[in-house]
Amino acid sequence: MAEKVIMSGNEAIARGAYEGGCVFASAYPGTPSTEILENMPQYKENVYSEWAPNEKVAAEAAIGASIAGVRSFCAMKHVGLNVAADPVFTVAYTGVTGGLVIISADDPGQHSSQNEQDKRNYAKAARLLMLEPSSSQECKDYMKMAFALSEKFDAPVLFHVTTRVCHSKGIVELGERVEADYIPYEKKITKYVSAPANAKKMRVNLETKLQMMEEYANTCEINQPEWHDKKIGVVTSGISYQYAKETFGENASYLKLGMTFPLPTKLIEDFCAQVEKVYVIEEMDPYLQEFLQIHGIECVGKPVIPTFDELNTDIVREALTGEVPESYESELKSVVRPPSLCAGCPHRGFFQAIKKKKNLMINGDIGCYTLGANAPLNALDTAICMGASLSMAHGASQAYKMVGAETKAVGVLGDSTFFHSGITSIMDSIYNQGHSISVILDNRITGMTGHQQNPGSGFTLMGKEAPEVDIPALLKAIGMKEENIHTVNPNILEEVDKALDACIATDEPSVIITRWPCVLKKFSQQDLDEFPTMNKHQCEIDQDKCKNCKMCVKTGCPALMSTKDKVEIDKTSCNGCTICKQVCPFNAISEVTR
């Protein structure tokens, strides 16, 4: 009897890759996709897996492994697919050797993202065969199927999931690994060299493959109607299928689509012809609905069902049936707790210092440090996308120079984001002789997504020691003057202040590197050697000296507990960064050994 276990969708995707004969996996971490690659090292005897510096590199590495003749996949969140779009669009033309799966995890509701995007549209735009699982079991099963379909149609497969599928848990029946045949590489210039003359032929061939895919979609086992009451017919896919079933039960029939590009025209038309009223239940964009309408099928979907944010059963039920779920409103109100930097976060010292400077435009980036925009720090002006901070700072600085403004532009990002897409941004500033200030908050780990390794952490995803990128040496190699590179301890406000003054005073590109580990990081021996005082101290307040001025509270440290009458330090949270001690005007805070 097959073993059954409880797995999240992400865990099941990793298991499906293993069972499906995958040999190579690459990703850049990003919620809600992160745990897919985090679960791959347990299969390291069969699957090589790695963190890539960014999603484009991850996709290209997986493409290379596929062409070399093995099954491979890359994983990313929805915004990451934008970064990887260049190679992804072209590999749809070239096709594959070993099966290739591209996983995109959307984030409806923006739980941990700067925007919402419906990546089903990418399948249509790039002409990618697309699968959409709706449960953990399907995540595993569809992943195995994806490799087989990729090889069957000589095409990459877009594996589309969403936050609720990724993170919800369900029972999964495990299977054995099926080793896929290694396909020896053969030189095929007309297939894999996408120069215009070859690409024109590839484009024609792609249309032929799409027709074959649609024929398959009309009869495949994951696109099948579920017949119950035919007064209502629901066309749906992914997690929305679960919401539809919970809403209507057996009072409706369902066309659950597991393969959603190319869409099965004949199957959809046949299903809709047999029901009295058609509902289309889907999250975000009217992807399925527009297809039905193009084919002359009357249906109810958007905007009756919300066009943005995450759906749930209550939202669907109220939208389509008018039933409002019973609810109970408590007299007790939850305390509003906006997200904040952790107690002892090394980014706090930098933001504490820079917020006092005048005439600065401070461009933020995507990471823990985005929280520097929140009160009481209020130390960021923008946050757009990975790596944008340094590029925007350069553009702004050149604009200010052209109009004679005295404002100085600053870009702030973390070490992992710098490796992801900040290197080319700062290269732009150096090459074009800008005068912006670039700040690299080096906490020696990828903090925001849960402490994944990166090229500066000294270890790989599979736990192997690795060379660390020497950031100052890299900056010098691309043209940054040594005197304009300032490495500081962000927990010493005087150091940060002096570095900022030096950078503000220069009319050349300059860099500040704040180097101190994330307080939650599992320390390596190098961390312990380089930062021997890390987490060895705490701060305490002498209540006789404290005037309750709240200056320490304005640092935003959650270890500081403020009441009307006094401020106290939570010893279970304090990590001894001493920022509060340094801003106290009455010397009421002291540092003690843990």
C-alpha angles and dihedrals in degrees: 000000000000117000116250122204138171112253138169116237091256092052090048092051089054090048091049091052090052094047090044094062098256114170104179132039131175135173147153111231118253133148125283094021102046100098093058093075093033087064095049101078090070085069094047093127088069107018128050110211134181146173111243124208089245142352095264090057091046091053093046092049091051090048090052092051090049093051088047087062109262135105111262143166141192126205133203144146121262097270088048091062087063088058090049096042097105098064093031094059092049098046087059085066099043097042124206145276103207116027113283125200124186112198119204118183113199122205110214108190092028094252090166107000141090093231145005120249132173105220093191083086089063091061089057094042096046095032095237124162103244134204126191120194120198101196142027092261090053091047089061096040096044091048090058090046092049093063091049093048091047090058094039093057098028088237140115116253124225108216105202121198135157136216095269093050092045097050105029116095130224143158114286126190109219125221137190124271114262111208112224118218114261108240109212113232118257125191106250110167095173090053103042105027103080097198114148096262091053095037092058089060091043089055092056091046091050091060090052090051091049090056090052090048092052091051088053092047091058093060108022121122095243093058104062136134121242107211122212127123108000097205087090127033120189123201110197148137142197120007090343088073089065091051091048093051092048090049101048106014109183092342089090141037120236137214101200110193117204094168107051103171122081088025117222102247097183094045092050093047092048092049095047092048090061098053130069099223129019125214123187111205115189139135124251115342124037090245097145094032094057090050091054093046092049087056092051098255115144111224144158117234129107131056092019085061110049115268095214141031126042120307128222135179094267092053093049094045094050093045096051105028104023091234112144113204118239113255139180122221113209122216087223114085122207117242113253107242112178114200115269140181111276121261106275094016108162091221092066094072093054093049091045089056100041096047088069094058119098131226096021129138103204115200115198132197142207113296144069088304091067083082087071085083091066126091134298092029096041088177104141132070103186143019118179115147145325110310095000095115095073095041092048092048090053093048092046092048092053090048092050090049092052093052095039096244118159094219117119119214122223130189120202126192141143130256095258092047089049090056090043099056111328098090094070090044094056090042087059091055093048095044093048092044096240125166105222124132115241117200121196112194099205108193091158097242143057095265108176097060097044111284106302119172121255138181090280100048100074097238139077128228089263092054098256118143111251138185114269122230108246099222098194091048090048091051091050090048091058093048109273111145113243093230089058094056113090121184113192143171102245091208090066104073094193091059092050092046093053092047091051092050091051092050093046090052096053124083092208134080109284138182136208117196114195106200119193129115124254106264091232094052123119098239123233121212088258090056091051091048095046097039105032094162094054110135092348096116143047135198127237134187124234100218091200090062098036114102094188091241091148094223089131091050090056089068087073095231110159091211088072111087113198128195130170091267105036151353123241134183120233103227092201090061105033115102097182100249087147096215089129090050092052095051096044108109093199101051088239095139123073135182120241134181115259 
